[in-house]
Amino acid sequence: MFAAENGLRGDPRLEAISEAIRVVPHFPKQGIMFQDITTLLLDPKAFKDTVDIFVDRYRDMDISVVAGVEARGFMFGPSIALAIGAKFVPLSKPRKLPGKVISEAYELEYGTDCLEMHIGAVQPGERALVIDDLIATGGTFSAAIRLLGTVQA
């Protein structure tokens, strides 16, 4: 769907990116088909093409914040932020960021977790792009949106 809607249908980069991602059945638990991007990171061309596709899509959308969800969002987010002229804000698991943070709990398909962000990292009115490696139930992404939405003036 994304490829067709964004002029990428038939783009050879997509096939190479897809082939570079390893599928690990039943990880971290039975029934989950884990999309392992660590193999994508081993392929410099596929990794660059992945970042380039994001940059091409978001370059002219007045994004001022790229928020990366730990941990895989940390691998793509900074490169995308730098290329589009935005700041990078990490959304981390609990107790990994020093200083004052705000947090948001969420449910996963196999448990619960929490995201934290530094207080003051995002200002009211800033336009954000959230980077994560996949959306399973949408819990992590929804928590990231709620966390970014708690910004106070």
Secondary structure, 3 states (H helix, E strand, C coil): CHHHHCCCCCCHHHHHHHHHCEEEECCCCCCCEEEECHHHHCCHHHHHHHHHHHHHHHCCCCCCEEEEECCHHHHHHHHHHHHHCCEEEEEECCCCCCCCEEEEEEEECCEEEEEEEECCCCCCCCCEEEECCCCCCCHHHHHHHHHHHCCCC
